[in-house]
Amino acid sequence: CIIVTVTIVLYYWRVSVVIVTVLFPSVSLRVGGEKVLLLSAAAWGAMTAFTPVLAHFCSQPIFSMTLARFLMGLLQGVHYPSLASLCSQKVVESERGFLMSTVGSGSYLGTLVIGGAGSLMLDLYGWESVFYVSGMLSVLWAYCMWKYLLKGEGKVCVFVFV
């Protein structure tokens, strides 16, 4: 029963990622890659932090979690097209391959870090802490990127990459 539930939730996340990636690749060209990346990262970070609330306080957690994962997939589906658009506009052609491979490997590094740190948090503070911490770090990262890069204040911020 648990395996079927997890499969359903993950299936709807993957479907929404594919829908957005295929149907809306030009959003970042019209709006701007920086804005799309930051808005989607802030929104999916907030959704991640809100996940334990959905699990505990909804009368039908499977429905609310499936809907949340579908919405999160919609938000995450714009990530790689926006990143590609941003790199094609801002990065010299000879550096694009290295940059895209480095940025792409960052998602795997993040998975390893949150897997290790998340295991410790899970044992010490419960499963909810993993969602609260990783979600809030994502929102903090998006805020720092917006405040210090998009607004162009020229200040230095210590970035937390999740």
N, C-alpha and C positions, 0 to 999 in steps of 0.2 A: 504494500500500500504506500509506503514512504517512497519507494523507488519510482512508482507511477506518478506520485505527486511532484517529486523533483523533476522528473522528465517533462511533465506538462509545463511547469513553471519555466524551465530552461528552454523548452521548445518555443514558447511565445516570445521569450527574449530574443532568440536567434531569428525568428520570423520578422520581428520588428526591425532588427538591425539590417537585415537584407532589404526590407521594404524601403527604408530610408536611404540606404547606400545606392540602391538602383534608381529610385524615383526622384531623389532630391540632391543630386551631386552639385548642382549649380547654386545652391543656397549660399554657400560661402563666397562665391564669386560676386553675388549681388549684395550681400550684407557685409562681407569681410571675414576672412578666415579667423582673424584674432577674436572678433566678437563672438562668432559662432562657437569656437573652441572654448572660450571662457564661460559663456552662458551655459553651454551643455555640460561642462565640467562642474560648474557650481550647482546646476540642477541635479545632476546624477549624484553628486556628493551629498546634497541635501536629502535626496531620496534614499541613499544608502543609510544615512544617519537616522532617517525616519522609519526604516524597516522594522526595528523591534516594536515600535508603537503599533504598526499595522498588524504585527503578529499577535500582540497581546490584547489589543482593544477592539478588534473587529470581530463581529459575530461569525463571519465566514472567512477565516484567514486564507484559505486556498484561493478564493476569488480575489481578495485584496492583494495578496502576494503576486498572483498571476498578472493582474492589472498593473501593479507597480513594476514588475519585471518587463512587461510589454512597453510601458512608458519609458523605462530606463533604456531599453533597447533602441527606442526611437531617438532618445537623446544621444546615446553612444554611437548610433549609426552615422552621425554627421562628423565624427571625429577624424577618421582617416581621409575622407574626401576633403575636409577643411584643411587638414594638415598638408595634404598634397597641393592644394590650391595655394596655401600660404607659402610653402616652399618654392613653388614655381614662380611666385611673384617676388619673393624677398631673398632667395638664395642663388648664388652664382651656379650656373649649370654644372661646372666641374666639381662642386661640393655637394650637390643634391643627393647622390647615391650614398655617400658616407653619412650625411645627416639623417636621411630617411632610415637607414639601417640602424643607426644609433638610437634614434627616437623609437623605432619599432621594437628594438630590444629592451627599451625601458619598460614597456608593458610587462615583459616577462620578468624583468628584475623586480618590478613592483609586486608581481604575483609571489615571487620567492620571499620578498621582505615581509609582506603582509601574512604570508603563510607561516613564517617563523615567528614573527612578533604576535600574530593573531593566535597562534597555538599557546603562547605564554599568557596572553590576555584572557583567552578562553579558560585556561586552567585557574588563573588567579581571580578573575572578575566576572566570568560568565560570558556566554555567547554574544549578548547584547553589546558588550564593550568593544568587540571587534568592529561592529557596524558603526557605533558612535564615533570611535576614534578615526577609522578610515574615512568615514563620511565627512567629519569635521576637518580633517587634514586636507581633503580635496577642496572643500569650500574655502579654507584658509589659503591654499595655493592659488585658487582662482582669484580671490580678493587681492592678494599680493601682486599677481600678474597684472590685474586690471589697474590697480592703484599706481604701480611703479613703472609699468611698460606702456599701457594704453593711454593713460593720462599724460605720460611724458614728463613726469616731474623730475626725472633724472636721479632720484634717490636710490639707494641700494637696499634691497630687501633680502633676507635670508629665505631662500625658497625651499619648500618642502615638496619633494616630488613623490607622488604616490602612484 
